Amino acid sequence: MTVQEINSNQIAVKETRRLYYLDHLRVTLTLLVVAHHASQAYAPLSGSWPISNPTKSEVLDPFQAVNAAFFMGLFFLIAAYFVPGALERKGIGAFVKARFIRLGIPALFFAVFIFAPIAYFSMGSQLNLAEFVTRLYQDGWQNLYNHLWFLLHLLLYSVVYVLWRLITKRFNLRTPTDRKIPWHAILLIFVVIFILFSWIVRTRYTINQWVPLLFLIPAEMFHLPQYVSMFVLGLLAFRFKALDRLPTSVGLIWLGIGVISAGWFYVDFLSDDSFMMSVQISGKNFGSLVWSTWEALVCVGLGVGLLTLYREWINKKAGRLMRAITRAQYGTYIIHLLVVLGVQAGLASFPLPPFGKFVIATIIAAMLSFGISHLLLKIPGLSKII
């Protein structure tokens, strides 16, 4: 069965053209992910991490908080934007197969052959298989997949979208491109829904609490509303051609909202009497609502704003080097964690300030990750996966 058989009045497929600015933005976000993980060894509040520098840099704590508030959500938005078109072109069977190959195989390979052995030996005891699996399940499988939870979530959301299209096949999904859209009002409504969704979930779950979603997929429930909301926003952006139609002025206003919200957090956090560090970020309380509101403003503001900024000013066809970097972006995301840990371990004995180590680790890890990914793409057959 193909999508054409599902609904004769389908949403319009995006015309065939390369959206260069989305390529550039994904590369930027991937670099930010590398930097985020590079900062884990040097940030005071980064939590458990295999490499821990004896001295820390306080400025990296707000850096991590702001990153967590938007960058994975923006990844989900961009990924979702291409889902309807891919489904239209390939049909259900080919689309789902391609998703499993592209997302499922890398996640399973790393889980079985790399992360599972590391997790087993890091537990420090000789567990039998049942005890080991039970321990992984209790931790929400996070140690089995680590950063590749993103691939599993994207696979799950894509399958849910296919099911939704099947269920709603009787409805008219034509794209209403001829009507005027109240952009600010729609984005404000979305922010309010985002806030309420986040606050409700956080009445039960706190940050860095991982659970096995649907018994199989690691999920940090604290940030799950962000990921789901931004994925849905990406689907809506495709339907309403929002990435093309959103006025530059609207996008820049929301960019300002995001930058101001993020900048205020830096100023507040580094002050002697930080308000955001004094509130409870989860539970049925005012502090949790404040944190959810701040995150929604940062996520939607920077998400919409960066998309607009890159569309208007960073939307040129890349040269040979940038095309190679763009092609290696997905592989870089997959392998970068191991590279980051290796670089952090190599810098451990150097007498450098923690922020300096962070900068060096980010640069070296990014260069090595993109370089290794580029070489891996030359292996026959692997380019179909990464």
GUTIPA-828293 format. One record per residue: residue in one letter; x, y, z of N, C-alpha, C in turn. Coordinates in steps of 0.2 Angstrom, whole numbers, plus 5000, padded with zeros to 4 digits. Example, Ala and Ser with C-alpha at 12.3 -4.5 7.8 and 13.67 -1.06 7.14 Angstrom:
# residues 2
A506649725039506249785039506649845039S506449895035506849955036506450005039
//
This chain:
# residues 386
M500449945000500050005000500450065000T500350114996500650174996500250234999V500650285000500250345003499750374998Q499850364992499350384987498750354987E498750294990498150254991497750274997I498150305001497850325008497350385007N497550435003497150495003497250524996S496750534992496850564986496950644986N496850674992496950744993497550744998Q498150734996498650735000498950805001I499450815006499750875007500250885001A500450944999500850954993501550934995V501950904991502550884992503050944990K503550954994503951014993504351004986E504351054982504751054976505451034977T505750994972506350964973506851024972R507151034978507751084978508051074985R508751094985509151084991509051144995L508851135001508751185006509451195010Y509851225007510551235009510651255016Y510251305018510251325025510051275030L509651225029509551175033510151125034D510551115029511151075029511651115034H511751185033512151215037511951225044L511351225045511051225052511151165055R511051105052511251045055511951035057V512351055052513151055054513251095060T512951155061513051195067512851155073L512251125073511951095078512351035080T512650995075513050945077513750965080L513951025078514551055082514351065089L513751095090513551115096513451045101V513250995098513250935102513950905104V514350915099515050895101515350935107A515251005106515451055111515051035118H514451015118514051005124514350945127H514550885124514850835127515550845129A515850885125516550905127516550945134S516050985135515951015141515850975147Q515550915146515350875152515950865157A516550855155517150845159517350905163Y517050965161517351025164516751065167A516151045167515651085170515451065177P515351105182515251085189514651045190L514051055186513451025187513250975182S513750945178513650905172513450835175G513550815181513350745183513850695182S513650635181514050575180514350575173W515050575173515350575166515950535167P516150485162516750445163517450485164I517450545161518050585162517850645166S518250655172518050715176518650755178N518750815175519250865177519250885184P519850885187519850905195519550975196T519651025191519451095191518851105186K518451145188517851155183517751225181S517351245176517251305174516451325175E516351365179515651385180515251405174V515551435169515151465164514951405159L515151345160514951295156514251265158D514051285165513451255167512851295163P512851355163512251385159512351365151F512951355149513051335142512651275141Q512751225146512351155145511651165146A511451205150510751215151510351245145V510651295142510351335136510351285131N510951245130510951195124510351145125A510251115131509751065133509051095131A509051155132508351195131508151195124F508551185119508351195112508651155107F509351135108509651105102509351035099M509250995104508950925101508250935099G507850985102507151005099507251025092L507751065091507751095084508051045079F508450995081508550935077507950895075F507450885080506850855079506450895074L506350955074505950995070506250985063I506950995062507150995055507050925052A507150865056507050805054506350785052A505850815056505150805055504950845048Y505250895047505050935041505150895034F505650845034505750805028505350735028V504950725034504650655035504050655030P503550705030503050695025503250685018G503650725015503950725008504250655007A504650625012504950565010504350505010L503850515014503350465014502950465008E502850525005502450534999502850504993R503550514993503950494988504050414988K504150384994504350314994503750274995G503150294998502650245000502850225007I502350195011502450175017502950115018G502950065014503450015015504150035014A504250065009504950085008505150145013F504750185015504850235020505050205026V504650155029504850125035505450085035K505550055029506150015029506750055029A506750115025507350165025507450195032R506950205036506950235043507350185047F507150115046507450065051508250055049I508350065042509050055040509450115043R509250175042509550235043509650245050L509150235054509150245061509250185066G508850135064508850075068509550035068I509850025062510449985062511050025066P511150085065511750115069511650115076A510950125079510850125086510950045089L510749995085510849925087511549905087F511849925082512549905081512949935087F512949995089513250025094513050005101A512449985101512149955108512449895109V512449845104512649775105513449775106F513749805101514549795100514949845104I514649905106515149955109514849965116F514249995117513950015123513849965128A513549905126513449855130514049825134P514549815130515149795134515449845139I515449905136515649965141515249965147A514549955146514149965152514249905157Y514349845154514449785158515049795162F515649815160516249815163516249875168S515849925166515849985171515449975177M515049925177514649905183515049875189G515649855187516049835192515949765195S515449725193515349665196515149615190Q515249555192515149495187514349475187L513949515183513249495183513149445178N512649405179512349365174511949405169L511749375163511449405158510749435161A510349405164509749425167509849485171E510349485176510449535181510649595177F511149585172511349645168510749675164V510349645161509749665157509349705162T509249675168508749705173509049775175R509749775176510049845178509949895172L510049875166509949915160509249945160Y508749895161508049915160507849965166Q508149955172508050005177508250075176D508850075172509150145170508850165164G508250135162507950165156508350145149W508750095149509150075143509650135141Q509750185145510150245143510850225142N511150175147511850155146511950115140L511350085137511450045131511450085125Y511150145125511150185119511450245119N511550275125511850345126511550395122H511950425118511750485114511250465108L511350395106510950375101510150355102W509950385108509250385110508850425105F509250475102508950525097508750485091L509150435089508950395083508350355084L508250325090507650285092507050325092H507150385095506550425096506350445089L506750465085506550485078506250435074L506550375075506150315072505450305074L505350305081504750295084504250355082Y504450415082504050465080503850465072S504250435068504150425061503650375060V503650325064503150265063502550295066V502550325071501850355074501550405068Y501950445065501650485060501350445054V501650385052501450345047500750315049L500650295056500050265058499550325059W499750385060499250435060498950455053R499450445048499150455041498650405039L498850345042498350285040497650295043I497750325050497050335053496650385051T497050445048496650505046496650505038K496650445035496650445028495950475025R495450475029494850505026494850575026F495250605030495250685031495650715025N495450775024495750815019496450845022L496950835019497650855021497950905016R497550935012497750985008498151045011T498651075009498951125012498651195010P498351225016498051295015498551345014T498851355008499351405007499151475005D498451485004498251545001497951585006R497951565012497651605018498251645022K498051705025498551735029498551705035I499151695038499351655044499551705049P499151705055499351745061499951715064W500551725062501151695064501251695072H501251765074501351775081500851735086A500251735084499751705088499851635088I499951605082500051535082500651505086L501251545086501851535089501751535097L501351585099501151595106500751545109I500251525105499851465107500251405107F500751395103501151335103501551335109V501851395111502251405117501851385123V501251405123500851395129500751315130I500551285124500451215124501151175127F501651205124502351175126502451185133I502251245136502351255143501951205147L501351195146500851155150501051085149F501251065143501450995142502050975146S502551025146503151015150503051015157W502651055160502451065167502151005170I501650975166501250915168501750855168V502150845163502650795164503150805169R503350865171503850875176503550875183T502850865184502550855190502750785193R502950745188503150675190503850655189Y504150685184504850665182505350725183T505950715185506450765186506950755180I507450805180507950805175508450745176N508650715170509150655170508850595173Q508150595173507850535175507650495169W507950435167507750405161507350345163V506850335158506350275159506350245152P506150175152506050135146505450155143L505450195138504750215134504550155130L503950135131503650075127504050015129F504450015135504849955137505449955133L505549985128506149975124506650035123I506350095123506750155121506850205127P507550215127507750265133507450335132A507150355137506850425137506950465143E507250525142507250565148506650605148M506150595152505450615152505450695153F505950715157505950795158505950835152H506350805147506350845140505950815135L505650765136505150735131504650775128P504350825132503850865129504250915124Q504850935125505150975120505250935113Y505450875114505650835108504950825104V504450805107503850785104503550845101S503550905105503250965102503550995096M504250995096504651015090504550975084F504450905085504350865080503750875077V503150885081502550905078502550975074L502951025077503051085074503351075067G503851035066504151025060503650995055L503250945057502750925053502250975050L502051025055501551075053501951125049A502651135050502951185046502951155038F503051095037502951065030502351075028R501751065031501151065029500951135027F501151185031500951255029501551295026K502051255023502651285020502951345024A502951335031503151385035503851405034L504251365033504951385032505051435026D504651425021504751475016504251535017R503751525020503251585021503351625027L503651605032503751635038504051705037P503751765038504051825037504751835041T505251865038505851875041505851915047S505351965047505252005053505051965059V504551915058504251875063504851835066G505251805061505751755063506251795068L506451855066506951895069506651915076I506051925077505751945083505851885088W505651825085505751765090506451745091L506851765086507551755088507851795094G507551865094507651905099507451875106I506851845106506551815112506951765114G507251725110507651665112508351685114V508651735111509251765113509251795120I508751835121508651875127508451825133S508051775132507951725137508551685138A508951665133509551625135510051675138G510151735136510651775139510451795146W509851805147509651815154509851755159F509751695156509951645161510651645162Y511151665157511851665159511951715164V511651775164511751825168511451805175D510851775175510551755182511051705185F511251655181511551595184512251615187L512551665184513251685186513251745191S512651765193512551815198512651775205D512751825210512851795217512151765220D511651785217510951765220510551745214S510651685211510351665205509651635207F509151665203508451645204508351575201M508551565195508451505192508751445196M509351455199509651395203509251385209S508851435211508551425218507851395217V507551385211506951355210506951285209Q506351245211506351175210506151165203I506451135199506351125192505851075190S505651035195505150985194504650975200G504050945199503550945204503050995203K502450995207501951035206502051095210N502451145207502651205210502751255205F502851315208502951375203503551375200G504051355203504751345200504751305194S504451245194504451205188504051235183L503551275184503151315179503651365176V504051405180504451455178504951425173W505251365175505751335171505551305165S504951285165504551265158504451315154T504251375157504151435153504751465149W505351465153505951485151506151435145E506151375146506351325141505951335135A505251345135504851355129505051415125L505251465129505451535125506051525122V506551495125507251475122507151435116C506751375117506751325112506351355106V505751385106505451405101505751475098G505951515102506351575100506951565096L507451525099508051505095507851465089G507351415090507251375084506951405078V506451445079506151485074506651535071G507051575076507451625074508051605070L508351545072508951515069508751495062L508151465061507951445055507851505050T507551555053507551615049508151645047L508651655052509251685051509651645046Y509651575046510051535041509751545034R509051545034508751545028508851615024E508951665028509051735024509751745023W510251725027510951745026511451685025I511251625027511651565026511351515022N511151535016510751485011511051485004K511751485004512051474998512351404997K512451384991512651314989513451314992A513551264995514151254998514751234993G515351244995515951224991516051154993R516651124990516751054990516851034997L517251075001517451055008516751055012M516351105012515751115016515251055014R515251035007514850985005515050915008A515750905009515950845012515750845020I515850905023515650915030514950895031T514550925026513750915027513650845026R513950805021513850735020514050695026A514550715030514850685036514450695042Q513950745042513650765048513350715052Y512950675049512550615052513050565055G513550545052514050505054514450535060T514550595060514850635065514450625072Y513850635071513350635077513450565080I513450515076513450445078514050425082I514650445079515250425082515650475087H515350535087515750585091515850575098L515350535102515450525109516050495111L516250435107516850405108517450445107V517450485102518050525100518150585106V517550605108517550655113517950625120L517650575122517950535128518750525127G518950505121519650495120520050555120V519750615117520150675118520150705125Q519650695129519550715136520150675140A520150615138520650575142521350595140G521450615134522150635132522350695135L521850745136521950805139522050805147A521850755150521850745157522450765161S523050755158523650765162523950835160F523650875155523850935154523650985159P524151035161524051085166523651145163L523051135161522751195157522151205161P521851275161521251285164520651245161P520151235165519551195162519251215156F519151285156518851315150519251305144G519951315145520451305139520351235137K520351185141520351115139519651105136F519151135138518451125134518551145127V518851205126518851235119519351185115I519851165118520351125114519951055112A519651025117519350965116518750965111T518451025111517851035106518151035099I518751075098519051085091519251015089I519650985093520050925091519450865090A519050865094518450805094518050825087A517950885086517450895080517850885074M518550905073518950885067518950815066L519150775072519250705071518550665069S518050695072517450655071517150665064F517250725061517050735054517550705050G518150705051518650665047518550595047I518450565053518250495053517650475049S517150515050516450505047516550505039H516950555037517150565030517450495027L517950475031518250405029517750345029L517350345034516850295034516350285028L516250345026515750355020516050325014K516750315014517050285008517050205008I516750175013516750105014516050085010P516150035005515550015001514949995006G514350025004513750005008513650045014L514150075017514050105023513750175022S513750205016513450265015512750265015K512450205014511750195014511450195021I511950185026511750185033511850255037I512450285035512650345039512750395033
//
